[in-house]
């Protein structure tokens, strides 16, 4: 009997940190039946010929790599900011962290995005990867979600604290995860604004922030603003990784 090798899934990430995200993303790929391979700028040897690609989360995209969507200035009250910090410790921690870019990682991941699209490989963008996918194809981005939220508290939690509603009757994400609204987490502070011409928005949170993008022409491209790898205990989110492995096997 001939054994079938597990599909090799490239999971991109930073040189430093990113260990927790890598662990949980790799765990989901293994559960789904794939072989996860960590790729960082330091380990990247130019090889792109994997069976599937995950562009992971992490630091903000360098401004050279996206079109900024202009927003009106917003002044948020002290009480709103205090509520955010009390309810969501990750938001408090973000005020003390230094703002950093990772242009070397951007450049590497852009290569993966184009290779996957040109060769019809399944491609999953998670949070930062979701934003970079849209930006590289010509869509715009909000540098901060605060002008959109105004006096609503910004949720920053690895636990499911938001609800994503589908914006079309038939979408890839609904076929993958089911028809019910998705409970999702939120870690990043930026967001997709206008989708690129070849992409479409198929899911939004209740505050109106775009949460899901898909290709108009392929069922092998998906971007999600949240981190499904941390929600492996919820079947709907495990299904996202199962979809990637199914498409990789095809």
C-alpha positions in Angstrom: 0.0 0.0 0.0 1.4 3.4 -1.0 1.4 6.0 1.8 0.4 9.5 1.0 2.7 12.1 2.4 1.2 14.9 4.5 0.9 18.3 2.7 3.7 20.7 3.7 2.4 24.0 4.9 4.7 27.0 5.2 3.9 29.2 8.2 5.6 32.5 8.1 6.7 34.5 11.1 9.3 36.8 12.6 12.9 36.0 13.5 12.3 37.0 17.1 9.3 36.2 19.2 6.3 34.6 17.6 6.8 31.3 19.4 3.3 31.1 20.9 1.6 31.8 17.5 3.9 29.3 15.8 3.1 26.6 18.4 -0.7 27.0 18.1 -0.7 27.4 14.3 1.5 24.3 13.9 -0.8 22.4 16.3 -3.9 23.2 14.2 -2.1 22.1 11.0 -1.1 18.8 12.7 -4.6 18.2 13.9 -5.9 18.8 10.4 -3.4 16.3 8.9 -0.6 18.6 7.6 3.1 19.1 8.2 3.8 22.6 9.5 7.1 24.2 8.5 8.2 27.4 10.2 9.7 30.0 7.8 11.3 33.2 9.1 13.4 35.8 7.2 16.5 34.2 8.8 15.6 30.6 7.8 14.1 31.5 4.4 16.3 30.0 1.7 14.2 31.2 -1.3 12.1 28.0 -1.5 8.5 28.7 -2.1 7.2 25.4 -3.4 5.1 24.3 -0.5 1.6 22.7 -0.7 0.0 25.6 1.1 0.9 28.9 2.8 -0.1 30.6 6.0 0.9 34.3 6.4 0.9 34.7 10.1 0.2 37.5 12.5 2.7 39.8 14.2 4.0 43.4 14.0 2.5 46.1 11.9 3.2 46.2 8.1 5.7 48.8 7.0 4.0 51.9 5.6 5.8 51.4 2.3 3.8 48.3 1.7 0.2 49.6 2.0 -2.1 52.4 0.9 -3.3 54.4 3.9 -7.0 55.0 4.2 -7.6 58.5 5.5 -9.8 58.9 8.6 -11.0 61.9 10.5 -9.0 62.6 13.7 -10.7 61.3 16.9 -10.2 62.3 20.5 -11.3 59.6 22.8 -12.2 60.2 26.5 -10.0 59.2 29.4 -12.8 57.0 30.6 -13.0 55.0 27.4 -9.3 54.4 27.5 -9.4 53.4 31.1 -12.2 51.0 30.5 -10.2 49.4 27.6 -7.2 48.9 29.9 -9.2 47.5 32.8 -11.2 45.1 30.6 -8.4 44.0 28.3 -4.9 43.8 29.8 -3.4 43.3 26.3 -4.6 46.8 25.5 -2.8 48.2 28.6 0.4 46.3 27.7 0.3 47.8 24.1 0.7 51.3 25.6 4.1 50.3 27.0 5.4 48.3 24.0 7.6 49.9 21.4 6.3 50.3 17.9 8.3 48.2 15.5 8.1 47.2 11.8 9.6 44.1 10.2 10.3 45.1 6.6 12.5 42.0 6.0 9.5 39.8 6.9 7.2 41.9 4.7 9.4 41.3 1.7 9.6 37.6 2.3 5.8 37.2 2.8 5.1 39.2 -0.3 7.0 36.6 -2.3 4.9 33.8 -0.7 1.7 35.7 -1.5 2.5 36.0 -5.2 3.8 32.5 -5.5 0.7 31.0 -3.9 -1.6 33.1 -6.1 0.3 32.4 -9.3 0.5 28.7 -8.6 -3.1 28.2 -7.3 -1.9 27.1 -3.8 -4.2 27.5 -0.8 -3.4 30.7 1.0 -4.5 31.7 4.5 -3.8 35.2 5.9 -4.1 35.6 9.6 -4.5 39.1 11.1 -1.3 40.8 9.8 -1.2 38.3 7.0 -4.8 39.1 6.1 -3.9 42.8 5.9 -0.7 42.2 3.9 -2.6 40.1 1.4 -5.1 42.9 0.8 -2.4 45.6 0.8 -0.1 43.8 -1.7 -3.0 43.4 -4.1 -3.8 47.1 -4.0 -6.4 47.4 -1.2 -6.1 50.1 1.5 -5.7 49.9 5.2 -6.6 51.7 8.4 -3.5 52.4 10.4 -5.6 52.4 13.5 -9.1 51.1 14.3 -9.7 53.8 16.9 -11.2 56.4 14.5 -13.8 53.7 13.6 -14.6 52.7 17.1 -14.8 56.3 18.4 -16.0 56.0 22.0 -16.4 52.2 21.9 -13.8 50.3 23.7 -11.2 48.5 21.6 -11.2 44.8 22.3 -7.8 43.2 22.5 -8.0 39.6 23.7 -7.0 36.1 22.6 -10.4 34.9 23.8 -13.5 35.1 21.7 -15.0 38.6 22.5 -16.3 39.7 19.1 -18.9 38.5 16.7 -18.3 38.3 12.9 -21.4 38.6 10.7 -21.4 37.4 7.1 -22.1 40.1 4.5 -23.0 37.8 1.6 -25.4 34.9 1.2 -22.8 32.5 -0.1 -19.2 32.9 1.0 -16.1 30.7 1.4 -16.0 31.4 5.1 -19.6 30.3 5.6 -19.0 27.1 3.7 -15.9 26.4 5.8 -17.1 27.4 9.3 -20.9 27.1 9.0 -23.7 29.6 8.7 -23.8 30.8 12.3 -22.1 34.1 13.2 -18.5 33.5 14.4 -17.2 34.3 17.8 -13.7 35.6 17.3 -10.8 37.1 19.2 -9.0 40.4 18.5 -5.3 41.3 19.0 -4.3 43.7 16.2 -4.9 47.5 16.1 -5.0 47.9 12.3 -7.6 46.8 9.8 -8.4 46.3 6.1 -10.2 49.3 4.6 -11.1 49.0 0.9 -10.6 45.5 -0.5 -8.3 45.0 -3.5 -10.1 44.6 -6.9 -9.7 40.9 -6.9 -10.8 40.5 -3.3 -14.2 40.9 -1.6 -15.2 41.4 2.1 -17.5 38.6 3.3 -17.5 39.2 7.0 -17.6 42.2 9.4 -17.8 42.7 13.1 -20.7 44.5 14.6 -18.6 47.8 14.7 -18.3 47.6 11.0 -14.6 46.6 10.8 -13.8 44.2 8.0 -13.0 40.7 9.4 -12.9 38.4 6.3 -11.6 38.8 2.8 -11.8 36.2 0.0 -10.8 36.0 -3.7 -13.5 36.7 -6.2 -12.1 34.1 -8.5 -10.8 31.3 -6.3 -11.8 29.2 -3.3 -8.2 28.9 -2.2 -7.6 32.4 -0.8 -8.9 33.5 2.6 -7.9 36.3 5.0 -9.2 36.6 8.5 -8.6 39.5 10.9 -8.7 37.3 14.0 -6.4 34.5 15.2 -8.1 31.2 14.7 -5.0 29.3 15.9 -5.8 30.4 19.5 -9.4 29.2 19.2 -8.5 25.5 18.4 -11.0 24.4 21.1 -13.8 25.7 18.9 -14.8 23.5 15.9 -15.6 26.4 13.6 -12.0 27.7 13.8 -10.4 24.3 13.4 -12.4 23.9 10.2 -10.4 26.8 8.7 -7.2 24.8 9.0 -9.0 21.7 7.7 -10.0 23.6 4.6 -6.4 24.6 4.0 -5.2 21.0 4.2 -8.0 19.7 1.9 -7.1 22.3 -0.7 -3.4 21.5 -0.3 -4.1 17.8 -0.9 -6.0 18.6 -4.1 
